[in-house]
């Protein structure tokens, strides 16, 4: 038998790069600080450039990557491009100060601009949030150095004419006329190695209501700080606060969150009833139960899915208010989060709901003491899923006894990337595999492919991979998972973490019923293998409405029948 010498495939290199990034980020966190563009940040930069994740498009090219940049700035605080010092902190009380919280449009986290050089970002959702921020920052700084490379003429810091013109436009600090704006865009296109047309098309995507010239501003400050790094050796620094380093991994926020919920269950006399945990968004369960009654006239004219679609449109706040009002009057308890987990909760006491007025076809009759309690929690973020479910399922310790929660089922629905199929399709996992390891969590899923057939939506069954971050994937590694015997149908960030906590509580620690029912279903938000269909290409629009409600309704029907 002749031995083959395998060349390393791009998938193996990518897998290795992800592992290196993961280990490096933990090392830098333990160290307490690093300079992203210095020696300490080198491993992260190299790994990211080797990976060339789909979401960041042309990060490896000389020209600037615009869609990736937009994806990243939507997830980082406004003004971060101007800061030389970025400090990741725990919840350390800034919210009670004169500092105004800046919340990125696409990530719920509090950030505070301390002075013109420093931005603080609060981390309350565990390690996944740190990985998320560090990869976004690394991408942004790599892009900023591309700008400085193209505008610096010599080592003294002399810059090109294009740069001086951009500087003049930005520092004028006024809203530009159409003519001035186009002149500035022409110079910026030259700096970025992009066409005038590409920049004009992207310009409004970056604009904010009070900052129409945000794009020029962003490019100027990214370039300016990179020039200072190159010419004056004034490196940007990321630091991790001592309190954050001490608290991380101790479930501090998860414990406060779960204690608040258990107090609410006790106070409302629901602690002994069968509890069904559902991790979903904050509208689909409420709308599925209460929309037919709250919006009778609309429901008479339109199909139920058209009603759900109307509820999901930005301009229909009035309709949403009607449903919420109906829900609150019929036994819904809403617990907005104050623990820092950013996970709001709704508790539905089904004893107060008349199911004849819904369209959910509930046939089973429960005794009063057996009437289910629905516990709906907003999505967790990555590793935070383990922290919150682990704390939630622990027994309640009272002075003289322990109360074990009567958890009947745990249902997880969410959105995920799909590897076969497209936006809006449904995935039903049979196991979760944790990326970078071969750790796997097989599960007996109560939901199956046949539950969703006949609705005009494609459904896939197979294993799902739980990734470290959405911005760390590339085609090669995904193709490997898709084509290998792992039989992977999609990728998301929480599944293995949820399942690890559920298995620990039910099979090892004995905190809940060992035969607790589990349900997992995801709908596709993107297909990272299809160019032009990655997350950076924009949201789902109304495509996500139908699968969301199909899954929600199926979960509810299984709970009640």
BALUM-522271 format. One record per residue (C-alpha): z, x, y; residue in three letters. Coordinates in steps of 0.05 Angstrom, whole numbers, padded with zeros to 5 digits, always signed. Each point is the difference from the previous one (the first is absolute). Last residue first. Layout:
BEGIN
ZXYALA/...
//
This chain:
BEGIN
+00447-01037+00365UNK/+00035+00015+00066UNK/-00002+00077-00002UNK/-00069+00001-00030UNK/-00027-00047+00053UNK/+00031+00042+00055UNK/-00031+00065-00026UNK/-00068-00034-00007UNK/+00005-00028+00071UNK/+00015+00068+00029UNK/-00057+00034-00039UNK/-00052-00052+00021UNK/+00029+00002+00071UNK/-00011+00075+00009UNK/-00067-00002-00036UNK/-00026-00054+00049UNK/+00026+00031+00064UNK/-00022+00072-00010UNK/-00073-00012+00017UNK/+00024-00031+00067UNK/-00003+00067+00036UNK/+00008+00055-00051UNK/+00014+00056+00048UNK/-00040+00059+00026UNK/-00045+00055-00025UNK/+00058+00049-00002UNK/+00027-00035-00062UNK/-00062+00022-00039UNK/-00061-00044-00007UNK/-00052+00042+00036UNK/-00010+00046-00059UNK/+00021-00037-00063UNK/+00049+00038-00043UNK/+00059-00017+00046UNK/-00012-00074-00013UNK/+00041-00039+00051UNK/+00053-00053+00009UNK/-00004-00023-00072UNK/+00049-00054-00022UNK/+00061+00018-00041UNK/+00038-00034-00055UNK/+00066+00017-00034UNK/+00046-00048-00037UNK/+00064+00018-00035UNK/+00046-00045-00042UNK/+00072+00024-00010UNK/+00013+00011-00074UNK/+00057+00050+00010UNK/+00035-00050+00046UNK/+00028+00038+00060UNK/+00050+00056+00013UNK/-00005+00027-00071UNK/-00007+00072+00024UNK/-00055+00021-00048UNK/-00049-00056-00017UNK/+00006-00050+00057UNK/+00024+00042+00060UNK/-00037+00064-00019UNK/-00063-00037-00019UNK/-00001-00039+00065UNK/+00012+00064+00042UNK/-00055+00039-00036UNK/-00046-00060+00004UNK/+00007-00005+00076UNK/-00012+00075+00009UNK/-00059-00001-00049UNK/-00032-00056+00040UNK/+00011+00025+00071UNK/-00059+00039+00028UNK/-00065-00031-00025UNK/-00060+00021-00042UNK/-00050-00037-00042UNK/-00033-00012-00067UNK/+00025+00060-00039UNK/-00022+00005-00073UNK/+00045+00061-00014UNK/-00053+00016-00053UNK/-00040+00034+00054UNK/-00056-00030+00042UNK/+00042-00033+00055UNK/+00053+00054+00003UNK/-00053+00054+00007UNK/-00040-00042+00049UNK/+00062-00006+00043UNK/+00011+00076+00000UNK/-00073+00012+00018UNK/-00004-00053+00054UNK/+00058+00024+00043UNK/+00070-00025+00011UNK/+00055+00027+00044UNK/-00001-00051+00057UNK/+00027-00057-00041UNK/+00064+00039-00015UNK/+00040+00023-00059UNK/-00041-00042-00048UNK/+00021-00052-00051UNK/-00058-00006-00050UNK/-00018-00066-00030UNK/-00014-00014-00073UNK/-00046-00055-00025UNK/-00024-00071+00016UNK/-00054-00017+00049UNK/-00015-00068+00033UNK/-00063-00019+00039UNK/+00008-00059+00047UNK/-00040-00064-00006UNK/+00060-00043-00017UNK/-00016-00010-00074UNK/+00046+00055-00026UNK/+00067+00015+00032UNK/+00050-00016-00056UNK/-00049+00027-00053UNK/+00010+00071+00026UNK/+00074-00001-00015UNK/+00066-00010+00036UNK/+00064+00005-00040UNK/-00008+00076-00001UNK/+00035+00035-00057UNK/+00006+00069+00030UNK/-00020+00072-00013UNK/+00032+00049+00048UNK/-00032+00069-00002UNK/+00021+00069+00022UNK/-00060+00047-00011UNK/+00015+00035+00065UNK/-00041+00011+00064UNK/-00010-00075+00008UNK/+00050-00048-00033UNK/-00032-00045-00051UNK/+00012-00075+00003UNK/-00013-00044-00061UNK/-00036-00065-00019UNK/-00023-00011+00071UNK/-00037-00063+00023UNK/-00051+00014+00055UNK/-00033-00053+00043UNK/-00064+00006+00041UNK/+00003-00008+00077UNK/-00037+00064+00017UNK/-00043+00027-00056UNK/-00009+00012-00074UNK/+00017+00061-00042UNK/+00048+00050+00030UNK/+00045-00046+00040UNK/+00047+00019+00056UNK/+00063-00042+00004UNK/+00028-00062+00034UNK/+00065-00032-00020UNK/+00035-00044-00049UNK/+00064+00015-00037UNK/+00036-00053-00040UNK/+00070+00009-00028UNK/+00027-00054-00046UNK/+00065-00032-00023UNK/+00051+00039+00040UNK/+00069-00030-00010UNK/+00036+00051+00043UNK/+00059+00033-00033UNK/+00067-00014+00033UNK/+00053+00052-00009UNK/+00073-00017-00001UNK/+00070+00006+00032UNK/-00014+00028+00069UNK/-00074-00018+00002UNK/-00057+00046-00021UNK/-00068-00033+00002UNK/-00044+00024-00057UNK/-00058+00047+00015UNK/-00069-00034+00001UNK/-00009+00005+00075UNK/+00018+00074+00004UNK/-00052+00021-00051UNK/-00051-00049+00030UNK/+00009+00031+00070UNK/+00001+00074-00019UNK/-00056-00004-00051UNK/-00047-00036+00048UNK/+00017+00051+00054UNK/-00038+00051-00041UNK/-00065-00029+00028UNK/+00010-00049+00058UNK/+00033-00067-00017UNK/-00037-00064+00011UNK/+00038-00061+00027UNK/+00052-00033-00044UNK/-00002-00070-00028UNK/+00061-00026-00038UNK/-00015-00066-00033UNK/+00062-00036-00026UNK/-00014-00041-00062UNK/+00034-00067-00015UNK/+00045+00012-00060UNK/+00065-00028+00030UNK/-00038-00061+00022UNK/-00031-00012-00069UNK/-00074+00020+00000UNK/-00061-00044-00011UNK/-00064+00034-00022UNK/-00066-00031+00023UNK/-00016+00037+00064UNK/-00073-00012+00019UNK/-00001+00046+00061UNK/-00030-00049+00050UNK/+00065-00011+00037UNK/+00031-00067+00018UNK/+00022-00014-00072UNK/+00036+00067+00004UNK/+00055-00028+00045UNK/+00037+00062+00022UNK/+00075+00003+00012UNK/+00019+00020-00072UNK/-00054+00054+00008UNK/+00047+00042+00043UNK/-00050+00048+00031UNK/+00023+00069+00024UNK/-00044+00038+00049UNK/+00008+00074+00011UNK/-00022+00052+00051UNK/-00011+00072-00022UNK/-00002+00050+00057UNK/+00050+00043-00040UNK/+00038+00014+00065UNK/+00059-00044-00018UNK/-00013-00055+00051UNK/-00052-00038-00039UNK/-00014-00073+00017UNK/+00035-00046-00050UNK/-00034-00068-00004UNK/+00033-00055-00040UNK/-00048-00055-00024UNK/+00034-00065-00019UNK/-00045-00055+00023UNK/+00009+00002+00076UNK/-00017+00074+00002UNK/-00064-00013-00040UNK/-00024-00056+00046UNK/+00012+00044+00062UNK/-00037+00058-00033UNK/-00059-00045-00017UNK/-00004-00027+00071UNK/+00006+00069+00031UNK/-00058+00025-00042UNK/-00044-00057+00026UNK/+00019+00018+00072UNK/-00014+00074-00010UNK/-00073-00017-00017UNK/-00034+00054+00042UNK/+00012+00057-00048UNK/-00032-00034-00060UNK/+00040+00000-00064UNK/+00021-00073+00006UNK/-00073-00022+00005UNK/-00015+00037-00064UNK/+00058-00034-00035UNK/-00027-00067+00022UNK/-00069+00019-00025UNK/+00031+00019-00066UNK/+00033-00069-00005UNK/-00067-00036+00011UNK/-00009-00033+00067UNK/+00005-00070+00031UNK/+00063-00026-00032UNK/+00032+00069+00005UNK/-00010+00000+00075UNK/+00034-00067+00008UNK/+00058+00018-00047UNK/+00015+00067+00032UNK/+00075+00005-00013UNK/-00004-00035-00068UNK/-00058+00038-00030UNK/+00023+00065+00035UNK/+00070+00001-00030UNK/-00003+00030-00070UNK/-00062+00045+00003UNK/+00014+00016+00074UNK/+00071+00025-00014UNK/-00024+00041-00060UNK/-00059+00030+00038UNK/+00034+00014+00067UNK/+00049+00058-00001UNK/-00041+00047-00044UNK/+00017+00011-00072UNK/+00056+00028-00045UNK/+00025-00060-00038UNK/+00070-00002-00032UNK/+00015-00062-00040UNK/+00074-00017-00003UNK/+00032-00048-00050UNK/+00062-00030+00034UNK/+00068+00033+00000UNK/-00006+00032+00069UNK/-00028-00060+00036UNK/+00063-00025+00035UNK/-00029+00010+00070UNK/+00053+00052+00019UNK/-00009+00035-00067UNK/-00076+00006+00007UNK/+00007+00023+00073UNK/+00052+00053-00019UNK/-00047+00024-00055UNK/-00056+00007+00051UNK/+00042+00040+00050UNK/+00024+00046-00056UNK/-00072+00013-00022UNK/-00022+00023+00069UNK/+00062+00044+00011UNK/-00012+00032-00068UNK/-00074+00011+00011UNK/+00014+00032+00068UNK/+00047+00052-00029UNK/-00039+00010-00064UNK/+00026+00072-00006UNK/-00069+00032-00007UNK/-00002+00023+00072UNK/+00068+00000+00035UNK/+00014+00074+00009UNK/-00070+00021+00019UNK/-00005-00059+00049UNK/+00067+00018+00031UNK/-00021+00073+00009UNK/-00064-00023+00037UNK/-00067+00020-00028UNK/-00043+00043+00045UNK/-00076+00004+00012UNK/-00023+00055+00047UNK/-00062+00010+00042UNK/-00014+00074+00011UNK/-00002+00034+00068UNK/-00040+00062-00020UNK/-00026+00005+00072UNK/-00075-00002-00015UNK/-00005-00033-00069UNK/+00060-00047+00005UNK/-00015-00016+00073UNK/-00072-00016-00019UNK/+00025-00046-00055UNK/+00046-00036+00050UNK/-00059-00011+00047UNK/-00048-00023-00055UNK/+00046-00054-00026UNK/+00016-00019+00072UNK/-00073-00006+00020UNK/-00023-00037-00063UNK/+00056-00052+00007UNK/-00012-00011+00075UNK/-00074-00008-00010UNK/+00013-00053-00054UNK/+00054-00036+00039UNK/-00046-00015+00059UNK/+00016-00074-00001UNK/+00075+00013+00003UNK/+00039-00063+00018UNK/-00035-00045-00050UNK/-00010+00057-00050UNK/-00066+00035-00014UNK/-00012+00038-00065UNK/-00046-00053-00030UNK/-00035-00007+00068UNK/-00027+00071-00003UNK/-00026-00001-00072UNK/-00070-00026+00017UNK/-00006+00043+00063UNK/+00022+00061-00040UNK/-00052-00010-00055UNK/-00055-00012+00052UNK/+00015+00063+00040UNK/-00009+00038-00065UNK/+00055+00042-00033UNK/+00013+00075+00003UNK/+00069-00014+00029UNK/-00008+00041+00064UNK/-00071-00025+00012UNK/+00021-00072-00011UNK/+00057+00013+00050UNK/-00049+00021+00054UNK/-00043-00062-00010UNK/+00063-00044-00004UNK/+00023+00027+00068UNK/-00068-00016+00032UNK/+00002-00069-00033UNK/+00070-00014+00028UNK/-00019+00021+00070UNK/-00061-00047-00001UNK/+00039-00060-00028UNK/+00054+00011+00052UNK/+00062+00036-00023UNK/+00070-00030-00001UNK/+00043+00051+00035UNK/+00042+00059-00022UNK/-00046+00052+00034UNK/+00029+00047-00053UNK/-00044-00029-00054UNK/-00067+00004+00038UNK/+00015+00071+00026UNK/+00021+00024-00068UNK/-00065-00027-00031UNK/-00041+00037+00053UNK/+00038+00065-00012UNK/-00010-00008-00075UNK/-00075-00009+00006UNK/-00004+00061+00046UNK/+00027+00043-00056UNK/+00069+00031-00001UNK/+00030+00067+00021UNK/+00065+00009-00039UNK/+00009+00075+00005UNK/-00025+00008-00072UNK/-00070-00021+00017UNK/-00047-00061+00002UNK/+00047-00054-00022UNK/-00031-00070-00004UNK/-00026-00006-00071UNK/+00058+00035-00035UNK/+00050-00041+00042UNK/-00031-00065-00025UNK/+00002+00021-00074UNK/+00072+00020+00012UNK/+00017-00071+00020UNK/-00032-00027-00064UNK/+00046+00044-00043UNK/+00058-00025+00043UNK/-00017-00073-00012UNK/-00008+00009-00075UNK/+00066+00037-00006UNK/+00034-00055+00041UNK/-00027-00054-00046UNK/+00021+00039-00062UNK/+00069+00011+00029UNK/+00009-00073+00020UNK/-00017-00029-00068UNK/+00040+00052-00039UNK/+00060-00015+00044UNK/-00008-00075-00010UNK/-00004+00009-00075UNK/+00066+00037+00003UNK/+00043-00058+00020UNK/-00009-00062+00041UNK/+00046+00012+00060UNK/-00037+00057+00034UNK/+00003-00004+00076UNK/-00053+00040+00038UNK/+00023+00041+00060UNK/-00054+00025+00049UNK/+00012+00061+00044UNK/-00039+00036+00054UNK/-00002-00051+00058UNK/+00071-00023-00015UNK/+00035-00039-00055UNK/-00059-00044-00020UNK/+00031-00045-00052UNK/-00030-00025-00065UNK/+00022-00061-00040UNK/-00039-00015-00064UNK/-00043-00058-00023UNK/-00067+00032-00014UNK/-00068-00026+00022UNK/+00008-00010+00075UNK/+00049+00059+00009UNK/+00067-00023+00028UNK/+00025+00035+00063UNK/+00074-00014+00013UNK/+00021+00008+00072UNK/+00052+00053+00014UNK/+00056-00029+00044UNK/+00047+00003-00060UNK/+00021-00049-00054UNK/-00064+00012-00041UNK/+00015+00075+00002UNK/+00059-00012-00047UNK/-00012+00052-00054UNK/-00044-00036-00049UNK/-00022+00063-00036UNK/-00042+00051+00037UNK/-00069+00032-00003UNK/-00010+00044+00062UNK/-00068+00016+00027UNK/-00001+00055+00052UNK/-00065+00019+00036UNK/-00013-00071+00022UNK/-00063-00025+00036UNK/-00035-00024-00064UNK/+00062-00042-00015UNK/-00015-00045+00059UNK/-00004-00065-00039UNK/+00040+00004-00064UNK/-00036+00016-00066UNK/-00032-00049-00048UNK/-00057-00025+00044UNK/-00011+00073+00020UNK/-00014+00018-00073UNK/-00053-00053-00016UNK/-00034+00014+00068UNK/-00003+00074-00017UNK/-00029-00014-00068UNK/-00054-00043+00032UNK/-00016+00055+00050UNK/-00006+00064-00041UNK/-00017+00059+00046UNK/-00058+00046-00016UNK/+00014+00065-00036UNK/+00003-00033-00068UNK/+00060-00001-00048UNK/+00032-00061+00032UNK/-00065-00038-00009UNK/+00027-00065-00027UNK/+00076-00004+00010UNK/+00009-00061-00044UNK/-00038+00030-00058UNK/+00048+00058-00005UNK/-00029+00070+00009UNK/+00044+00027-00056UNK/-00013+00073+00015UNK/+00009-00011+00075UNK/+00066-00037-00013UNK/+00024+00055-00047UNK/-00018+00054+00051UNK/+00035-00037+00057UNK/+00063-00013-00040UNK/+00003+00072-00026UNK/-00010+00027+00071UNK/+00055-00039+00032UNK/+00051+00056-00006UNK/-00050+00052+00024UNK/-00012-00037+00065UNK/-00042-00062+00016UNK/+00053-00049-00025UNK/+00058+00042+00027UNK/+00060-00016-00043UNK/+00071-00029+00002UNK/+00060-00018-00043UNK/-00007+00045-00060UNK/+00014-00057-00047UNK/-00056-00040+00034UNK/-00047+00060-00005UNK/+00014+00005-00075UNK/-00010-00075-00012UNK/-00066+00003+00037UNK/-00022+00062-00039UNK/+00015-00033-00067UNK/-00041-00062+00016UNK/-00057+00040+00032UNK/-00003+00046-00061UNK/-00002-00060-00047UNK/-00056-00032+00040UNK/-00039+00066+00000UNK/+00009+00006-00076UNK/-00028-00069-00010UNK/-00058+00018+00045UNK/-00014+00064-00037UNK/+00002-00038-00066UNK/-00047-00053+00027UNK/-00048+00053+00028UNK/-00006+00028-00070UNK/+00029+00066-00021UNK/-00051+00039-00039UNK/+00013-00009-00074UNK/-00008+00060-00045UNK/-00024-00031-00065UNK/+00024+00031-00064UNK/-00051+00007-00055UNK/+00021-00032-00066UNK/
//
